[in-house]
Amino acid sequence: MIRYIKTILALLIVSLPAFPQDDVPEWTVFRGVSDLSGFTSLEIPDSPALLWTARTGARTSSSPVVSSGLIIFSGNDGDVFAIGTDSNLKWKYKGGVACEAPPLVFGDRVFIGFSDGTMRALDLGKGKEVWSYATEGQIIGSANAWITGRRSGIVFGSYDYYLHSVDPATGKLLWKIETMNYVNGTPAVSKNNIVFGGCDGMIRITDAYTGKEKQAIEIGTYIASSPALSDTKACFGDYDGNFFCVDLLTAKIDWVIPASETSGSVMAIPAIGRNSVVIGDENNNMYCYDLASGTLKWKFRANGSITGSAVITSSKVLFGSNDGYIYMLDLQSGRKLWSFNAGAPISSSPAVTADRFYFLAGDGRVLAFGTR
């Protein structure tokens, strides 16, 4: 399962940050922060109320982002929607081909990948296309953004076996790095490091500015989703159902939870707090492990698979299930605090802002929750 680990470069030591999280009024990356940890220091109300529902009529596998009073997401048919926080449609972009990827907002633009292999930049205010960059394979993961000094880039994977980085203003290629199979997840970004997995069974660390590979850790089976980062830790699951925590400074596996006979593939991105990591699986379970040791703290069973990624606060876990319910659990005990029947499967990751949180149902409805 784990064949070898290459020696990590000493440069990594000085470029990985301590645990960061600012209170932000927006949710511009579909995991809330570029390290994909899914952690927010904002708190969720104990008994949230459904404030409104907006219908698009388009089935979706996307997750919403929130910026400038807009909730932005894609439909499976390729339409990109911007719904105002007042529940009204503000603009719609017709992509013309299928789209599963969550969008990214960076600056005054929306970046989103399509099944024809194009990464497109849209004007945030009006939804007009600004530029399009073509890869040679479909894009199903979200883009992410990196900033190093005065330079920045949009980074994303493609089924053409490459991780691409392009200029956000022009869409021109900055660099690309070749792998040995599809890159289907979202790259995590932490300062000058880009950490990503793929169907070649590798976790790679790449320098954001140069695109040069710093390290490759071979896991040995498909990594169906994306790593989440916290401090020097990277947590991720694989297609076989194993769950890993890697120390990026030592290039060693801190711990691994082996797949059992009943384990399903780990399709979600973990959520990492200050001492806990939370992950759901296709076997209907949400697990919470101690980040340092991998000891199981608790397990919660839903009535459907959990393929969407959770968001955690300092005290709560928020996620949806394909049983059609949205759940809120106590982070310390796993006890259910609240649930809501959305009436359709939930595979999206929520977007959390200062006073609300938003989910997408599989039938294309946007659900806004908060305190009345």
C-alpha positions in Angstrom: 0.0 0.0 0.0 2.8 2.4 0.9 5.9 1.7 -1.2 8.3 4.5 -0.6 8.7 8.1 0.4 11.2 10.4 -1.2 13.4 12.6 0.9 11.7 16.0 1.5 13.6 19.2 0.6 14.8 21.3 3.5 13.2 24.4 1.8 9.8 23.1 2.9 10.6 23.8 6.6 10.7 27.5 6.2 7.6 27.8 3.9 4.9 25.9 5.8 2.9 28.2 8.1 1.5 27.7 11.6 -2.3 27.1 11.9 -3.9 30.1 10.2 -7.5 31.3 10.1 -8.9 34.8 9.9 -12.5 35.8 10.4 -13.6 36.5 6.9 -17.1 37.7 5.8 -16.7 35.8 2.5 -16.2 32.2 1.4 -14.3 32.6 -1.9 -12.8 29.0 -2.0 -15.2 26.1 -1.7 -13.4 24.9 1.5 -13.4 28.4 2.8 -9.6 28.7 2.9 -6.8 27.9 0.5 -5.3 25.1 2.6 -8.7 23.3 2.2 -8.9 22.6 5.9 -12.6 23.5 6.0 -12.1 25.2 9.4 -13.7 28.5 10.3 -13.4 30.5 13.6 -16.9 31.9 12.8 -19.6 30.2 14.9 -22.7 28.6 13.6 -26.0 29.2 15.5 -27.2 26.4 17.7 -30.6 26.3 16.2 -30.4 27.7 12.6 -33.6 28.5 10.7 -34.2 28.1 7.0 -34.2 31.7 5.8 -35.0 31.2 2.1 -34.7 28.7 -0.8 -33.8 29.7 -4.3 -34.6 27.3 -7.2 -32.5 27.1 -10.4 -34.0 24.0 -12.0 -30.5 22.6 -12.8 -29.1 19.5 -11.1 -25.7 20.1 -9.5 -22.7 18.4 -8.1 -21.0 21.8 -7.3 -20.4 23.6 -4.0 -21.2 27.3 -3.4 -18.8 30.1 -2.8 -19.8 33.6 -1.5 -18.4 36.9 -2.5 -19.7 40.5 -2.8 -23.2 39.5 -1.8 -23.3 36.7 -4.4 -23.6 32.9 -3.9 -22.0 31.4 -7.0 -22.1 27.7 -8.2 -22.4 25.6 -11.3 -25.1 23.3 -12.6 -24.2 20.0 -14.2 -25.4 21.2 -17.6 -22.7 23.9 -17.5 -24.7 27.0 -16.4 -23.0 29.1 -13.7 -25.4 30.9 -11.4 -24.9 34.0 -9.1 -27.7 34.2 -6.6 -27.8 37.3 -4.3 -27.9 36.9 -0.6 -31.5 38.2 -1.0 -32.3 35.0 -2.9 -32.7 36.7 -6.3 -30.8 35.6 -9.5 -28.2 38.2 -10.4 -26.7 36.6 -13.4 -26.3 33.3 -15.3 -23.5 32.2 -17.6 -24.1 29.5 -20.1 -21.1 27.3 -20.3 -22.4 25.0 -23.0 -20.8 21.8 -21.7 -21.0 19.8 -18.5 -19.5 21.2 -15.3 -19.0 19.6 -11.9 -16.3 21.9 -10.5 -17.0 24.4 -7.7 -16.0 27.9 -8.6 -13.2 30.0 -7.1 -13.4 33.8 -6.6 -10.1 35.6 -6.8 -10.1 39.4 -7.1 -13.0 40.5 -9.3 -13.2 37.3 -11.2 -14.8 33.8 -11.0 -12.7 30.9 -12.2 -14.3 27.6 -13.0 -13.4 24.5 -15.0 -15.5 22.6 -17.5 -15.7 19.0 -18.9 -14.3 20.2 -22.3 -11.0 20.9 -20.5 -11.3 24.7 -20.4 -10.7 26.9 -17.4 -12.7 30.1 -17.8 -12.6 33.4 -16.1 -15.8 35.3 -15.6 -16.4 38.9 -14.5 -17.7 38.7 -10.9 -20.2 41.5 -11.2 -21.9 40.5 -14.5 -20.8 36.9 -15.3 -19.3 37.8 -18.7 -16.4 35.6 -19.9 -13.1 37.4 -19.8 -10.8 34.6 -21.0 -10.6 30.8 -21.5 -7.6 28.5 -21.2 -7.6 25.1 -22.8 -6.2 21.9 -21.3 -6.3 18.4 -23.0 -8.6 16.7 -20.5 -11.7 17.5 -18.4 -11.5 19.6 -15.3 -13.7 18.4 -12.4 -11.9 19.9 -9.3 -12.0 23.5 -8.2 -9.2 25.9 -8.9 -7.2 27.5 -6.1 -5.1 30.7 -6.0 -1.5 31.4 -4.8 0.2 34.6 -4.0 4.0 35.0 -3.8 5.3 38.5 -3.4 3.8 40.5 -6.3 3.0 37.5 -8.4 -0.1 35.3 -8.2 -1.6 32.4 -10.1 -4.6 30.2 -10.5 -3.8 26.5 -10.1 -5.9 23.5 -11.1 -5.7 19.9 -12.2 -6.8 18.3 -15.4 -7.4 14.8 -16.8 -4.5 15.6 -19.2 -2.2 14.4 -16.3 -1.0 18.0 -15.6 -1.3 20.5 -12.8 -1.6 23.9 -14.5 -1.0 27.4 -13.2 -2.1 30.4 -15.2 -2.0 34.2 -14.9 -5.3 35.4 -13.3 -5.4 38.5 -15.5 -4.7 37.0 -18.9 -5.1 33.2 -18.6 -1.6 32.7 -20.0 0.3 29.7 -18.8 2.8 30.3 -16.0 3.8 26.7 -15.6 2.5 23.1 -15.6 3.8 20.0 -13.9 3.3 16.5 -15.3 2.0 13.6 -13.3 1.3 10.0 -14.3 -2.5 10.0 -14.3 -5.6 12.1 -13.9 -5.4 15.1 -11.5 -9.0 15.3 -10.4 -9.0 17.0 -7.1 -8.4 20.5 -5.9 -4.8 21.5 -5.0 -4.3 22.8 -1.5 -2.2 26.0 -1.2 -0.2 27.0 1.9 2.1 30.0 1.4 4.5 29.0 -1.5 3.5 25.3 -1.4 1.0 23.6 -3.6 0.0 20.1 -2.3 -2.1 17.8 -4.4 -2.9 14.2 -5.1 -4.1 12.3 -8.1 -5.0 9.0 -9.7 -1.3 8.1 -9.9 -1.4 7.5 -6.2 1.1 10.3 -5.3 1.0 13.3 -3.0 3.1 16.0 -4.5 4.4 19.3 -3.1 5.2 21.9 -5.8 6.8 25.4 -5.5 4.0 27.8 -6.4 6.3 30.4 -8.0 8.4 28.1 -10.2 6.2 25.1 -10.6 9.1 22.8 -9.6 8.3 19.7 -7.7 9.8 19.7 -4.2 8.6 16.3 -3.0 6.6 13.2 -4.0 5.1 10.8 -1.5 3.9 7.6 -3.1 0.7 6.2 -1.5 0.1 3.4 -3.9 -3.6 3.8 -4.9 -5.9 6.4 -6.4 -6.4 9.5 -4.3 -9.9 10.4 -5.3 -10.1 13.8 -3.6 -7.7 16.4 -2.1 -5.5 16.8 0.9 -6.4 19.2 3.7 -3.5 21.0 5.4 -3.0 22.2 8.9 0.4 23.4 10.1 2.8 20.7 8.8 0.1 18.0 8.5 -1.7 16.8 5.4 -4.7 14.5 5.7 -6.4 12.7 2.9 -8.2 9.5 2.0 -7.8 7.1 -1.0 -10.1 5.2 -3.3 -9.6 2.0 -1.3 -10.9 3.6 1.9 -7.6 4.2 3.7 -7.2 7.5 5.6 -3.7 9.1 6.1 -2.0 11.8 8.0 1.4 12.8 6.7 3.9 15.0 8.4 5.3 17.2 5.6 8.4 18.1 7.5 9.6 14.6 8.1 8.0 13.1 5.0 6.7 10.3 7.1 3.2 8.8 7.6 2.2 9.9 11.1 -0.7 7.5 11.1 -3.0 5.6 8.8 -6.5 4.2 9.3 -6.6 1.1 7.1 -9.7 0.4 5.2 -12.0 -2.3 6.6 -14.2 -4.8 4.7 -17.1 -2.4 5.0 -15.2 0.9 4.2 -16.2 2.9 1.2 -14.0 5.1 -0.9 -13.0 8.4 0.8 -14.3 10.9 -1.7 -14.5 13.9 0.6 -11.8 16.3 1.7 -11.1 16.1 5.5 -11.9 19.1 7.8 -9.1 19.8 10.3 -9.4 21.8 13.5 -6.8 22.5 16.1 -6.6 18.9 17.4 -9.2 17.0 15.4 -9.7 15.8 11.8 -13.2 14.9 10.6 -14.0 12.8 7.5 -17.0 11.1 6.0 -17.1 8.0 3.7 -19.4 6.2 1.3 -20.4 3.8 4.0 -22.6 6.5 5.7 -20.2 7.3 8.5 -18.6 10.5 9.8 -15.5 9.9 11.8 -13.5 12.2 14.1 -9.9 11.4 14.8 -7.3 12.9 17.1 -5.0 14.8 14.7 -1.8 13.9 16.6 -2.4 10.2 17.1 -5.1 9.0 14.8 -7.1 7.7 17.7 -10.8 7.5 17.0 -12.7 10.0 19.1 -16.2 9.3 17.8 -18.3 8.0 14.9 -21.7 9.2 13.7 -23.8 7.2 11.2 -26.1 8.9 8.8 -28.7 7.1 6.6 -26.8 7.8 3.4 -23.3 8.1 2.0 -21.3 11.2 2.9 -19.4 12.3 -0.2 -19.4 16.0 0.5 -16.8 17.7 2.7 -17.7 18.9 6.2 -16.9 22.4 7.7 -15.9 22.6 11.3 -15.8 25.4 13.9 -14.2 25.3 17.3 -17.2 23.4 18.6 -19.4 22.1 15.7 -19.3 19.9 12.6 -21.6 20.9 9.6 -22.1 18.6 6.7 -24.7 17.1 4.3 -25.5 13.5 3.3 -27.0 11.7 0.4 -29.9 10.7 2.7 -31.1 14.3 2.0 -30.3 15.6 5.5 -28.0 18.4 6.7 -26.4 17.6 10.1 -24.8 19.6 12.8 -22.8 17.7 15.4 -20.9 18.5 18.6 -17.2 18.4 17.7 -16.1 16.9 21.0 -18.7 14.1 21.3 -20.2 13.6 17.9 -23.7 14.1 19.4 -26.3 15.4 16.9 -27.2 19.0 17.8 -29.5 19.7 14.8 -30.6 18.3 11.5 -32.7 19.5 8.5 -34.4 17.5 5.8 -33.5 19.2 2.6 -35.6 16.8 0.5 -32.8 15.9 -2.0 -29.3 14.4 -1.7 -26.6 16.8 -0.4 -23.1 16.2 -1.7 -21.9 19.8 -1.5 -19.6 21.4 1.0 -21.3 24.3 2.9 -20.3 28.0 2.6 -20.2 29.8 5.9 -20.3 33.6 6.4 -20.6 35.8 9.5 -24.3 35.5 9.8 -25.4 32.6 7.5 -24.4 29.3 5.9 -25.5 28.0 2.5 -25.9 24.5 1.1 -26.7 23.3 -2.4 -29.1 20.4 -2.8 -28.6 18.0 -5.7 -31.7 19.3 -7.4 -30.2 22.7 -7.8 -31.8 24.5 -4.8 -29.8 26.9 -2.7 -30.7 26.8 1.0 -29.8 29.7 3.2 -29.7 29.2 7.0 -29.2 31.7 9.8 -30.9 33.3 12.8 -34.3 35.0 12.3 
